[in-house]
Amino acid sequence: MQNILITGANGQLGHELTGLSYTHPYKAYKFFRTGREELDIANSEQVNRYFENHRVDCIINCAAYTGVDKAESNTEEALHVNGYAVEGLVSLAARNNTRFIHVSTDYVFDGKNHRPYIEEDPVNPVSVYGRSKLIGEKAVLDYEHGTVVRTSWLYSPTGKNFFNTILKIAEEKNELSVVYDQIGTPTYTRDVARVLLALALKALDDKDPYTGGLYHYSNEGVCSWYDFALEIIRLAGKICKVIPIETIDYPTPATRPHYSLLSKNKIKSELSLTIPHWKESLKGCINQLN
Ligand SMILES: NC(=O)c1ccc[n+]([C@@H]2O[C@H](COP(=O)([O-])OP(=O)(O)OC[C@H]3O[C@@H](n4cnc5c(N)ncnc54)[C@H](OP(=O)(O)O)[C@@H]3O)[C@@H](O)[C@H]2O)c1
């Protein structure tokens, strides 16, 4: 039986992967699902010990420092967890011939494009978080069995995310203000988790010539955070006025790209995928919540 390690298993994406890992066809694999307590990826001693005690055939790395604003002041930790710790994991993986599936972000781009970003587009992060994620993804892509999936605007019924924040505010207030000049695509964790597992199985299949690479994945469609908030409130049947505002009127410590739409053409053709539209997936998430 082949062993798959999920790191950051208590985060929103890790939690989703954990749930899926108990279902067909993943039952044929043994999963190690580790939260930060069991496996702190920034603790090299602990990581080394973990690899000594477990044979890991594939790692799906969901552990990350995801506080985009906090990273601006907590730079060291963000760079360490998202960058240098990933470099360490990659060198251990290389020594153990472990396949490496890593998650990165649309925030490696500066948002100045006028068409969806393809994998070959130049990166230019405008935040510490984006910079830190770029260090990690470079390390994984330098590894012959490394795969990086850049995704965007993750949400799920669990965890701290925009979806849950909007639902909470809509319970408590009659109106809220949301930026309309940041454009991208929300992505349901369940959809990207399926893709990560498909890539892991592909990487573990000796008969498959697959050797990793860089992919963009989000749900289909495009919207602003304002549109996303409106649709969450509408589908959840809440009554709350949403006021569109500009980023300049909602200052945050970290700069975010104004446009970070990802082109999914590569992953769609290589994995023969049909990707759900973000509104369809949002419906699914709300149903899961109910
Ligand atoms: N959220 C988004 O909108 C978004 C968008 C694009 C890409 N991504 C990427 O998607 C991946 C998953 O993100 P997510 O949304 O699931 O984030 P999340 O909910 O914040 O989960 C991240 C998990 O990593 C854990 N973690 C942090 N430092 C760790 C360490 N040193 N060792 C082990 N675990 C550690 C966190 O634990 P604690 O809670 O204890 O800190 C948390 O459980 C990340 O790579 C992220 O960069 C996220």
PDBQT file of the ligand as one rigid body, heavy atoms in Angstrom, charges set to zero:
ROOT
HETATM    1  N1  LIG A 301      -7.179  30.615   1.752  1.00  0.00    +0.000 N 
HETATM    2  C1  LIG A 301      -7.069  31.064   0.517  1.00  0.00    +0.000 C 
HETATM    3  O1  LIG A 301      -7.864  31.907   0.048  1.00  0.00    +0.000 OA
HETATM    4  C2  LIG A 301      -5.994  30.536  -0.377  1.00  0.00    +0.000 A 
HETATM    5  C3  LIG A 301      -5.901  31.007  -1.699  1.00  0.00    +0.000 A 
HETATM    6  C4  LIG A 301      -4.903  30.499  -2.525  1.00  0.00    +0.000 A 
HETATM    7  C5  LIG A 301      -4.008  29.553  -2.051  1.00  0.00    +0.000 A 
HETATM    8  N2  LIG A 301      -4.105  29.140  -0.755  1.00  0.00    +0.000 N 
HETATM    9  C6  LIG A 301      -3.141  28.140  -0.283  1.00  0.00    +0.000 C 
HETATM   10  O2  LIG A 301      -3.866  26.958  -0.010  1.00  0.00    +0.000 OA
HETATM   11  C7  LIG A 301      -3.211  26.210   1.022  1.00  0.00    +0.000 C 
HETATM   12  C8  LIG A 301      -4.216  25.835   2.109  1.00  0.00    +0.000 C 
HETATM   13  O3  LIG A 301      -4.723  27.029   2.664  1.00  0.00    +0.000 OA
HETATM   14  P1  LIG A 301      -6.000  27.055   3.622  1.00  0.00    +0.000 P 
HETATM   15  O4  LIG A 301      -6.939  28.036   3.053  1.00  0.00    +0.000 OA
HETATM   16  O5  LIG A 301      -6.463  25.669   3.916  1.00  0.00    +0.000 OA
HETATM   17  O6  LIG A 301      -5.321  27.701   4.911  1.00  0.00    +0.000 OA
HETATM   18  P2  LIG A 301      -5.634  27.465   6.453  1.00  0.00    +0.000 P 
HETATM   19  O7  LIG A 301      -7.076  27.146   6.640  1.00  0.00    +0.000 OA
HETATM   20  O8  LIG A 301      -5.049  28.652   7.136  1.00  0.00    +0.000 OA
HETATM   21  O9  LIG A 301      -4.791  26.169   6.786  1.00  0.00    +0.000 OA
HETATM   22  C9  LIG A 301      -3.399  26.174   6.897  1.00  0.00    +0.000 C 
HETATM   23  C10 LIG A 301      -3.045  25.168   7.951  1.00  0.00    +0.000 C 
HETATM   24  O10 LIG A 301      -1.627  25.113   8.061  1.00  0.00    +0.000 OA
HETATM   25  C11 LIG A 301      -1.305  25.037   9.435  1.00  0.00    +0.000 C 
HETATM   26  N3  LIG A 301       0.067  25.483   9.691  1.00  0.00    +0.000 N 
HETATM   27  C12 LIG A 301       0.555  26.738   9.795  1.00  0.00    +0.000 A 
HETATM   28  N4  LIG A 301       1.864  26.698  10.057  1.00  0.00    +0.000 NA
HETATM   29  C13 LIG A 301       2.212  25.398  10.132  1.00  0.00    +0.000 A 
HETATM   30  C14 LIG A 301       3.413  24.708  10.378  1.00  0.00    +0.000 A 
HETATM   31  N5  LIG A 301       4.545  25.378  10.630  1.00  0.00    +0.000 N 
HETATM   32  N6  LIG A 301       3.420  23.363  10.349  1.00  0.00    +0.000 NA
HETATM   33  C15 LIG A 301       2.276  22.673  10.121  1.00  0.00    +0.000 A 
HETATM   34  N7  LIG A 301       1.104  23.266   9.905  1.00  0.00    +0.000 NA
HETATM   35  C16 LIG A 301       1.061  24.609   9.887  1.00  0.00    +0.000 A 
HETATM   36  C17 LIG A 301      -2.307  25.942  10.097  1.00  0.00    +0.000 C 
HETATM   37  O11 LIG A 301      -2.358  25.651  11.471  1.00  0.00    +0.000 OA
HETATM   38  P3  LIG A 301      -2.685  26.819  12.524  1.00  0.00    +0.000 P 
HETATM   39  O12 LIG A 301      -4.151  27.090  12.346  1.00  0.00    +0.000 OA
HETATM   40  O13 LIG A 301      -2.299  26.211  13.811  1.00  0.00    +0.000 OA
HETATM   41  O14 LIG A 301      -1.852  28.001  12.130  1.00  0.00    +0.000 OA
HETATM   42  C18 LIG A 301      -3.565  25.551   9.351  1.00  0.00    +0.000 C 
HETATM   43  O15 LIG A 301      -4.197  24.435   9.948  1.00  0.00    +0.000 OA
HETATM   44  C19 LIG A 301      -2.063  27.098   1.508  1.00  0.00    +0.000 C 
HETATM   45  O16 LIG A 301      -0.902  26.698   0.862  1.00  0.00    +0.000 OA
HETATM   46  C20 LIG A 301      -2.458  28.488   1.024  1.00  0.00    +0.000 C 
HETATM   47  O17 LIG A 301      -1.335  29.312   0.831  1.00  0.00    +0.000 OA
HETATM   48  C21 LIG A 301      -5.073  29.600   0.088  1.00  0.00    +0.000 A 
ENDROOT
TORSDOF 0
